[in-house]
């Protein structure tokens, strides 16, 4: 595979890159896949690189869990 940078691809190639990366967005699911396709629209339009979009997504992601809670090891003598 070649470069996926905006400067090295056409709009049609970027649409194909996103479609192949996400998979079947028209499949029967709860609607989450179409949201992913929308998330990458700025890449398809040539406004932002995939890397930028992914970094923005990760920066805004919050799981709601502070971290794993430590308990005993489960081994009892």
RODREN-576881 format. One record per residue (C-alpha): y, x, z. Coordinates in steps of 0.25 Angstrom, whole numbers, plus 5000, padded with zeros to 4 digits. Each point is the difference from the previous one (the first is absolute). Layout:
% RODREN-576881
YXZ ...
% end
This chain:
% RODREN-576881
500050005000 501450054997 501349985007 500349875006 501550035002 501049914994 500650104991 498650034994 499549854998 500549884992 500149865007 498749964994 499350125005 500649985014 499549855000 498650054996 500150105011 500349905011 499049904995 498950105000 500450055014 500149865006 498849944993 499849864996 501349935005 499649864994 498750005008 499849905011 500650055012 501049965011 501250044991 500150145006 499850074986 501249934993 500850055012 499550144997 500449994985 501449955004 500150135009 499850094988 501049924991 501150115002 499050104994 499749924988 501449984998 500350155001 500949995012 499150075011 498850094999 498749965006 500250105011 501349945004 499449865001 498850055008 500950085010 500949885002 498849915003 499450105010 501450015007 500149855002 498549985004 499849965014 498649975005 500449945013 499050095007 500550125008 498750074999 498650005005 499849985015 499150105007 498949945008 498850065006 499050074990 499049895002 498950105005 499649965014 499050085009 
% end
